[in-house]
Amino acid sequence: MRLRVEFTTEPFDLDEAPAHALVARQVIEAAELDAVDVGPFGNTAEGDGDAVLTAVDALLRRTLEAGATRISLQVNVVGEDAE
């Protein structure tokens, strides 16, 4: 199964990326995912289901430890499995 995750971490800081946002970027870029798009207001990544779920687990744990007070995420099945 192929999955796509979209997420944001809060609180936002428009002047400087907060520690939790930097950790989120590190987690997603280090994961074995493809189609990674990290931006200031939202992030997406796509890959094998197990890899995405492993990355989401690490993302939640590490960004909370780094000071995130809210994490919004959505996971979708993509490709042939989505039908």
N, C-alpha and C positions, 0 to 999 in steps of 0.2 A: 504494500500500500504506500502511496506517495502522499505526503502531507505538506501543507503550507501553514506557517505560523505568522501572524501579524501581532505586534506587541508595542506597547509604550510603557515607560516607567515614569513615575512622578515622585517628588515634585519637580516641576520644570524650572529651569533657570536659563533665560535667554542670553545672559551675558557670558556664562561659562558652563560647560558640561559638568553636571554633578557626578560624583564618584559612582553612583549606581548606574548612570547612563554609560560611563566608560566601561564598567564591569559587564554590562549587558552586551556591549559591542565586542568585548574580548571573548565572551562565552560563545556568541553566535559565529564570530569569525574563526574561532578555534574548532568549532564543531565540524563534522563531516557532512556539511550541507552545501547545496548549490543554489544559485539564484539569490544570493544574499544581498539585501539592499538596506543599508543602515542610514537613517536620516534624522534630522532634528525633531520631527514630530511623529514619526512612526517608522517601524522597522519590519521587514519581511524576510523570510527565508523559506526555502523549499528543499525537500529531500526525502530520503527513505523514511518510512514511518518510525522505525525504531530510533534512527538518528535524530529526528525532530523531537520525539518524546524525551529522549535523553537530554537534548539541549534545553528543552523547556524546563525539565526538572532542575538542571544546573542554573538556568536563568532565574527561576523563582528563588531558589535558595541563596544564590550569590548576590543578587541585586537587593534582596531584603537585608542581608547581612551588611551590605554597603550603604544602607540608608534609604532605600526606596520605601515610600509609605503607601504606594498603590501601584499595582501592575495590571494593566488591561491586556488581555490577549484573546486571540481567536485562532482556532485551529480548524482547517478545512481539508477534506480529502480532495485531491486534485487528480486529473487525468482520467483514465478509463475506470478507476474504482469509484469515481464520483457519481457515476450514472446509476 
